[in-house]
Amino acid sequence: MAESTVIEPGERTAEELLSGLKSGERFVVRTEILGSLEELTLRFDGEVYYCDSPTILHKHTDESEMRECIENLGFSRDA
């Protein structure tokens, strides 16, 4: 399993995150959800993009869906 890079929401642009995912990086985003600290993992297995935590799993079949997820969850900053 690849080592994960821990980031805060807004630390990178969506393009930086997607580029890292495509090159094999995994990102752990530490964020507050409904008053509690959560860690969500962003990863790509070469075919499917994932955004998951111990309680949720989002799967995305293409880059545009993953970009939308990253932006909607507030994980990226504007370029």
C-alpha positions in Angstrom: 0.0 0.0 0.0 1.3 3.4 -0.9 2.1 5.9 1.9 -0.4 8.6 2.3 0.2 12.3 2.3 -1.8 14.1 5.0 -3.3 17.4 3.9 -5.7 20.0 5.2 -8.7 21.1 3.0 -7.7 23.9 0.6 -4.0 23.1 0.8 -3.9 22.0 -2.9 -5.8 22.7 -6.0 -8.1 20.0 -7.6 -5.5 19.7 -10.4 -2.7 19.1 -8.0 -4.7 16.4 -6.2 -5.8 14.7 -9.4 -2.3 14.8 -10.8 -0.9 13.2 -7.6 -3.7 10.5 -7.6 -2.9 9.6 -11.2 0.8 9.3 -10.3 0.0 6.9 -7.5 -0.2 9.2 -4.5 -2.8 8.7 -1.8 -4.1 11.7 0.2 -5.6 11.8 3.6 -7.7 14.9 4.1 -8.3 15.9 7.7 -11.6 17.8 8.0 -14.5 18.4 10.4 -17.8 16.8 9.5 -20.8 17.4 11.7 -18.6 18.5 14.6 -16.2 15.7 14.6 -12.7 15.3 13.0 -12.7 12.9 10.1 -10.0 11.6 7.8 -11.0 10.9 4.3 -8.7 9.1 1.9 -8.4 10.0 -1.8 -7.0 7.3 -4.0 -6.9 6.0 -7.5 -6.4 2.3 -8.5 -5.8 3.0 -12.2 -9.5 2.6 -13.1 -11.6 3.9 -10.2 -11.2 7.0 -8.0 -12.1 6.7 -4.4 -13.0 9.1 -1.6 -13.5 7.1 1.5 -13.6 7.1 5.3 -14.4 4.4 7.8 -18.1 5.2 7.3 -18.5 6.3 3.7 -17.2 5.3 0.3 -17.5 7.3 -2.8 -16.5 5.7 -6.1 -15.9 7.7 -9.3 -15.4 6.2 -12.7 -13.7 9.2 -14.3 -11.6 12.2 -13.5 -14.4 14.8 -13.9 -16.5 13.0 -11.3 -13.6 13.0 -8.9 -12.9 16.6 -9.5 -16.5 17.5 -8.8 -16.4 15.4 -5.5 -13.1 17.1 -4.4 -14.6 20.6 -5.1 -18.0 19.9 -3.6 -16.4 18.6 -0.4 -14.2 21.7 -0.1 -11.0 19.8 -0.3 -9.3 21.9 -3.0 -8.5 25.6 -3.3 -8.9 27.7 -6.4 -6.0 27.7 -8.8 
